[in-house]
């Protein structure tokens, strides 16, 4: 009787109740991932005697005397399994966290099953790709280009992590064996608003294995914000590591550290907390009323629950509406959704042999986390090291420090390594979400469609804490309004505290919410004017000679580095008219078409900076260090392509390390579309400096003009004269020369990116089911550094947009408790839900971003939900103004209208 | 998951004996029980694994009588050639349960014994007038499914097989829950020697049930047209975050039409 994993006998026996997933990982086989631990996501898929199973749903004892095969056991004689190779060729992953399970499922499909992927890939979720690249892999399509010296930029080079991802050896945050490890778990508040009267720890401490309990009395009494920005003043310092007031269901109440996860969980359950229940408020409009329960008394009392109000006006909207022939006014609202990156939040902290503290974490901003941790716990910056290895998705969710602080505090107190990994439920109730916003739009236009006034009023529910509250609100009042030329614009908005889970950064960042409202309103106005969606936009959308202006007339650093909005609109119009896509199904279906546009500045209005360091190595290759996080966005690949392109070499000749406060220069963080335009710019400047260093040294030692020299792959050339880099390195270093460079990049001016989404869909008049028949998307992202990756980023963003439009919704009861905190009930798009989207690029070359590129991965999501709503309106004559458009809601509204 | 004692049973008798001690639960595919244990909606002290009992597995067909061992996985029901020829509706139903990994582990016995109000199989068994066989007795489907997650099973009683006579015509259609893909409303129609029976899953607030208005309409003419303009009451239907009772009432008729269309091939 024995256990066998990947043909190797395992000596240990499972613990009673242990599932196969953790048994496999305890054996050091980290290729098997945890995405949900409930059988919903498929990241843990392994084969049991050749048959795919969810290893999280399998008691480990059931694997006795059977062959367990994981993604790490698929290789044969040192060769990749054909499906692993196919995933390489199609680059069928972004963060790669789902790939281990996806590959195991795909590799077990027979021909008949491959013909029905929507049904047979149902059990494997991917949050990044939009599934197109996965479908390509199944069908053996190759998307990668060859790595040719000097041609790295613009080539679809494979991600440097490819081999590790498809073989299961890439190390994500939790994929490391740590000796003497302690486990941390958190008790979360069952109440939306309550004061903690007492916490009796005695029963918890009596549980075998429990080592320590932390409550609000044990933490530094320092206020901070878990949100990460370069300028920490944009987020309110309104939270403690642990507080004696719970302000939302799911807030941390106490932490238990134990020898095992099970003991830590048992310890949490054994804590006896006495709460004094306080009145709670969930709706931001109610929260602004006199007499509403006040959440924070931290110097902001005069404003009640309004954390911030932002307003502005250019021109005079009153006179603008007076001259309008048609006025449209309506309120639109967006739902609260979660990032649902497949790798949940988590950190491991320890004190190293060097005496310093180390935090291995899943973050988009290790340097800001580093600063916050130093501040909170009084650590000298040099004594703390924060880093990521591979991060399994972010989407803005990891622009937040929500696990590092407790782990670090515990390890400082206990002297042992401490790990904390969020469960999927915690991800839903204890992390952050997209801000729920309600937007009233009022538009006035002349009879010919020319806008005369544009007015927007936004109420944003920032939840119990205000991190990202002001910046998302500002974003909602910014670029979506600057998308249109109009003399008179006015906007105001409030971000309001309520006893809901806090809002946070989320792809599209505030602009998504108001883009939904404004783009729907624009179609509603067009309807009143008898115009179509293209015509009204062409009439009013911002052009390259216009001032980029929302509702503030002060000078702005946003500039047209390039302009391709008109081309995007043309591309979408042509694609929708080309007859591709599916025909409407037979039966009681209504068909409709809709479009929407979105505009986003490449980078935040707050400060943002990044640095790069490069060295020539003795073997003639290069080392690049950049602080930016790679979380599936592909920045690590595009960065080495930028460097390789400038240095005239191959992508593979540049070794790169990122997101490490010890090993890389400072970077504010990978968020707000800065991966290319700030970190990429830092890489470009660094590579150029190293290029100049190398050729000028060659010129110096040969006493020839520097401009005669160029870098080609692994040598410097001057006419027919060639010096191998290995030789140059040897000569130079022996003479005391250093072939290295360091540069920094700051974000200003900010260029601007454009997206247009087109949708043709059918809606069933009786069931409310929606089927997307044709989905097309055009993006002006400047020059694509890696076209395949850019396409993938856009496909992923569009897929996430369909999730927001059609399936995703965090639902709460009257007491603020989430009713669907599991992927089984909160539905991110599966393969079957995700239409293939034709991605097209405007042919532009940006003059601001590095090598002609600009932001790519974020803005695409913003145009999707309004395009779907516009298509539904076109199909049914009914405006669906509130997300999401689930079949029951469509049914309800259609039956009322009928 | 929390600590639990695991026992591997080699026969039904063996399993029944093991169940006498402690707070034990029988574990078949585990596709529902294990997630329930992880969230502590279920917390047995002992698990008795039934999946190694060979007598519980397999499909036998004698004339038009089909007997499916309780331990038969959905994948085997979905792909059984002879069953497909005789009763394609049931194979179709099985092929749309969960995902491939679930179909490779989940069993008909587990589904029936658990009686999830959104499970697919109970509607088929009720519509076809199946008999559920246990280690102690035989129970008509009508009497077996008694409520939400409730069955006529006694403590320690184990479902060993289900048996039914294949109706002349049968069909199944479900509207999947947008999130879980369980049946938000599923309708199984069967036209057999006892007339037309229509069973609805995923919609009732007390689990699977037969729809009299639909049966009456289809008894006159077993044709989707017979359901035109028909509506069913929303009383006693489930309302939850995914669908209201009214919406489910609407879906029942639509799914019934689709099921009849499928049955008439």
Interface residues (C-beta under 8 A of the other chain):
Chain A: X15 X16 X17 X18 X19 X37 X38 X39 X42 X45 X51 X52 X53 X54 X56 X57 X58 X59 X61 X62 X64 X105 X108 X109 X113 X119 X120 X121 X122 X123 X124 X262 X265 X266 X425 X766 X767 X768 X769 X806 X807 X811 X819 X820 X824 X825 X826 X827 X886 X887 X888 X891 X892 X895
Chain B: X1 X2 X3 X4 X5 X6 X8 X27 X30 X31 X34 X35 X38 X39 X47 X49 X51 X95 X96 X98 X99 X100 X101 X102 X104 X105 X175 X178 X179 X180 X181 X241 X242 X243 X244 X246 X247 X250 X251 X254
